[in-house]
Amino acid sequence: MFVPTADCSVTRRRFLAMIGATLAASLGVPACSQIERTIYEVIPESPDGLGALAKRKGIVYGANIGERTFSRYGFAALAEKELAGLAPVGSLEFGCKQPRSRSMPLDFSFVDLLAAFAKARGMEFRVRPFFWWYCTPSWFKELDKAQAERAYVEFIRSVIGHYKGQAASWDASFESIDEDGYGMRDHEYMRKFGERHLDLFYQVAREMDATGRLIYSEYGLEYNYPKHQRRRWALLKLLDRLLSRGVPIDALGIQGHLHTRSEFSERSLRSFLRQIAGMGLEIHITELDCGDFRSPEKTRDQEVADEYFRFLSVALAEPAVVRVYSQDLIDPDSWMHYFPAYPKRPDGFLQRPLPFDKFLKRKPAWTALARAFDQAPVRQPTPAGG
């Protein structure tokens, strides 16, 4: 993927591109064209961070941050420069807060620190996720339907009651679509309540907070693999059912877990985003990162940058996309390293999926994000909590 540049100087990296440029010139294309420079080449250090670059286009850029990243030396300065929003990672899921007993007190200490950090710096703060099928407490499975509903609603009310007035949005993040896209996932909430578990969450959340955005998030929607196509279709049908029942959903969260050397279709993704926007929903990219398990060590940073730019160029061309959040910010803190099911690199190296390296320095992925925000059309900013 290439971007315009005014720099036409010859570099070794661009030698082959210049051969193409010669041919293009014979066809009337300017010699210094998009094909002469890739987004992963070095650009001058920008004084602005990604949050400021995105804000110019009416987009909020933020990151989901865990305790390890938050406690790193230098994180505060990095976040102040680069981010306009924060959300927690792995700190609020139902199963994580009360894994052994319903009577366990809810510990909000880390998320409180994150919320206070965001507030002190004028950043958007998001609460996510409430429920994840992968992390359901064992005691919940033993309850009858009535008991389960009381516990379910009690948890929703407790979290929203704690952060109401601080949070701009509430993200259920159920991931309710079957892994292979054949209907709904068979998880404990479906077994207890059926599809009504979704209705119940959003209705209770709206009763608790009339203005915060209510988001449904899903993964496996980004590419043109048959499984992703089935998952898109299943999700569209689910959203249609929910909206037809009057369930108050404001936005779809596309998680955005990318990987290099993928099966990507610009046309297919653009069509899917238009269908979601046509339902009257905002679109948020909620967990953006990019695995490099298919890329050689020497070129992986370049390929990750290309993949970011390719995906975001299409996504941000859709005006309904108004939020982009990275899933963490710093390479060594990525979930990809410790989640068992995620593919690992055959050479044993840790993946480099995020905009900043272990030294908190900008990488080619940062440049890809900056370029994508720069070329995005301007949309009207959506005020937090409005």
N, C-alpha and C positions, 0 to 999 in steps of 0.2 A: 504494500500500500504506500502511495507516494503523496507528498504534499508540495505546494508551490514554494519556491524560494527564489530570492534575488541573487543568491550566490552561485555563480557559474564556474567557479574555479575547479580545476581538475584534481581529483583525488584518486588514489588507487582503487578505492572501494567503488567509485562511480565509473570506472573505465567501461565496463560492459553496458552500463546505462547510457553512456554517451554514444555508443554504437547505435542504440535504439533511437537516441535523440537525433542523430544524423538522418536516419530514415524518416523520423517524424517531421523534421524540417522540410523534407521534400514534399510532404503532404500538407504543409501550411501550418504545422504546429510550432509555436515559439521554441527556439533552441533551449532556453532555460525553462523547461516545463516540469510538470509533476513527475514525469518518469525519471528525472535526473537525481532525485534525492529521496531517501526513505526516512520515515519518521524516527528511526532509531539513531540517526546521525546526531552528532553533538550540536547543540544549539547554545547560544549565549545564556548564561544563568539569568533567569527571570527574577525580578525583585518581588513579583507577586506569587502567592501560593495558589494551589488548585482551587481552594474555596473562593478566592477573589476572582479568579478567571471564570469559574462557573457562574458566580453571582452576576457578572455582566450580562449573561444570557438568561437570567431569571431561573437558574438552576441552583439547587443546594448540593454541594459536595461535602460528604462527611465520611466517617469511618465507624465501624463497630469495633469496640476496644475491650480487650480482656484485662484482667488484673496484672498479668505479666508485662504487657506493653505499657499500661498506665504507670507502673512503678519504675520503668526504665529511666535512667539518667538522660536528660535531654528531651524526653517526650513532651513535656509542657511547652517548650519553645517550638518544637516541631508542629504540634497541634495548633498553637496560636498562629503560626505562619500559614499552614496548609489547609486547615479544616474550617468548615462553617457549621458542622453538625457532629454530634456524638450519639452513640447508642452502645449498650453493653453487649458483650459476647458471653454466652454460657453462664449467665448469672441469675436469670429469672425463670427458666423453664420450670414448670410444675414439678417434674421429677427431681430437679436439682435442688429446689428449695425445701422440699419435705420428702426426701427419699425413703425414710424409714417409718415415719409416723405422721398422721394428720395433725397430731398435737405438737409437733416440732414448731417452735416459733420461727416466723419468717425473718431471715437475715437480709436486710437491705443495705448493709454497710458499704459495700463496694459501689453499688449502683448509686447510692446517695452521694458518694464522693464524685462520681462521674457527673451526676446531675448538677452538683454545686460548681464543679469545674466549668461545665458548659454555661451555666447561668452567669458566672463571673466574667465570662468572655463574650457574652452575647451570642452564643452558639445555639442552634437548634438542638433539642434533646428528644430522643425517641425511646420508647419503651418496647422492647422486643427480646425474644419471642415469649409468649405466654406458654404455649403448648407445643410439644414436639413428640410425634408418635414414637420416636426412638428412645425417649427418656420418660417413660410413664412409671410412676411409683408402684411397687408391688402391692401395697396396701389398698390402692385405689381399685385394683382388679378384683379384690375380694368383697367390695361393697355391692349391695343391691342397687337397682336403678335409682330409687329415690335418694338413698344415701349418697350415691355417686354424684347426682345432680346438685345436692346441697354442697358437697365438697368442691365441686367444679365451680359453681357460682360464687362460693365463699372466697376462693382463690382469686378469681377475676376482680371481685369487689375490693379485696384487700390490696392488690397491687395498684389498681386504678385509684383507689382512695388515697393511697400513699403518695402517688405522683401526680394527681390531678392538679392542674395549674402550672406544672413544670414541663409536662410532656406535650409535644406537638402531635404525636401520633401513637397509636396502639397497634402493634403488629401481632396477630394471632400466630402466624407461621405454622399452620398445621401440616402442610405438605400432604394433603389428603388424597391426591391423585396417585393411583397405583403406580408402582415403579416402572412397569412396562407400558403404562398408558391405557390399560384395559379397565376403565371405570374407576371406582373409588378404592382407596387403600383399606385393607382389613386391619385396622388398628383398634385399640381398646376403646377410644371415644366413639368410633362407629359401632362397635359391638354394644356399647352401653346405650347410646342415644340415636343411632343412625345419623343421617345427614343433619338432624336437628342440632347436633353439637355445634355446628357452625352458626345456625340461626341464634342459638342461645348466647354464644359468646358475643356476637355483634350487637344483639339487642340489649344485653346487660351493659356492654361497654358504652353504647349510645345513651342509655339511661344515666350512667355515671358521669359522662362527659359529652355534652352536646356539640362541642366544637372540634375536638381532637380528631384527626383523620384515622379512619379504621381501615386496616390493610390486610389483605390476604396474600401470603407469599408462597411461591412454588419454585421448584428447581426443574432442570431438564427441559427447558423451553427455548434454549438459545440457538440450537443447531438444526440441521436438516436430516439428521439420522431418522430412520423410521420410528424409533421409540419416541424421539422428541416430537415428531409430527403427531403421533397418537396422543401424547400427553397434552399438546396444545389443544387438540380437538376435545379431549375429555374435560380440560379446564374451561374452555369456552362454553361447553354444555353445563358444567357446574355453575359457572357465574350466571348464566342465563336463568337457571333454576332459582338461584339465590335472589337475584334481582327481581324476578317475577313474583317472588314471595314477599317482597318488600324488605329484605334483609339489608341493613344500612352499611354497605361496603363503599368506601370512597376511592380505593386505589388497589391495583394489582402490583404486588412486589415480585419482579422477576429477579431471581437471586443473582444470576450472572456469573456462575462458575464456569469460566472459559478454559480452554486448553489449546495448545498449539497443534498445528497440522490437523485441523478439524474439518468436518464436513459442514461448511457454512454456505447459506444461500441468502444473499442480500434481499432478493425479491420475496422469498418466503418469510423472512423476519419482518420486513416492512409491512407485508400484508397482515401478519398476525398482530402487530402493534396497532395498525389501523382498526382492526376488528375490536380490540380492547378499547381503544379510544372512542370508537363508535358506540360503545355501551355507556359512555358518559363517565368513564373511570380515568383517574390519573394513573400514570405508570411510574413506578419507582424501581430503580436498580438497587437491590438491597444488600447484596453480599458479593460485590465484584472482586474477582481475582482471576488468575490464569495459570493453570498447571503447565509445567514444561517437561513432563515425563516422556514425551515423544521426541524431544529436541536434543541434538548433540550439545555437549557442554559449551563448546566455543561459540555457538550461535544462539543459544537459548534466550539470552536477554533480548536480542534483536527480534526473534520470533515471537516472544511474549509481547513485545511492544507492538509488533504488527497486528497481532490478534486483538489486543485492546483497541487499537485504532480502527480496525475493520468492523468490529462489533459496535463500538460507540458511534462511528460515523453514521451507521444506519439508525441506531437507537435514538440518538440525539436529534436526528432529522425529524422525528415525530414530536410535535409540540406538547403532547400529553406527558412526555417523559420529563419530570420536573425535579427528581431526586436521583443522585448517584452516591451510593455508600460503598466503600471498600470493606471487605471482610478482613479486618485488621489493617495494619499499615506498613509493618516492618517484616521482611522476609522470614527471619527465624521464628516468628511468633505465629505463623500461619497454621491453621487447623490441618492442612494437608500432611503435615509431618507426623501427626499422631493419630489421625482417624484411620482405623484399620482398613476400611474398605476403599480408601482412596489410592489409586495407583502410585507406586513409588518409582523413582528413577532406577534404571538397571545398573548405572555406575555407582549407586549408593550415595550420591550427593543429595543434599537437601534442595528442594525446589526453590525457585526465586519468583514467586507469583505476584509480588506486591510492588508499589511505587518506590519503596525505600529499602536500602540494604541494611545489613546488620550494624553499620556505622551511622545509620539514619541519614544517609546521603541519597540524593535523587538518582534514579536509574532511568534507563530508556523507557520503562513503563510510565514514569512520571511525564516524560515528554509526550508520549502517546496520548495520555489523558489531557494534557495541556493543549495539544493540537486539536483534539476532538472538541473540547469546550470552545476553543477559539473559532472553529468553523460552524458551530451549532447556531441555528437561527435563534433570535431573541424571543423568549416567551414572557408573559406577564408573571412576575414573581408571585408565588403563593405564600402569604404570610403564615408563619408557624402558628399552629393551633386554630387557624381561621377556616 
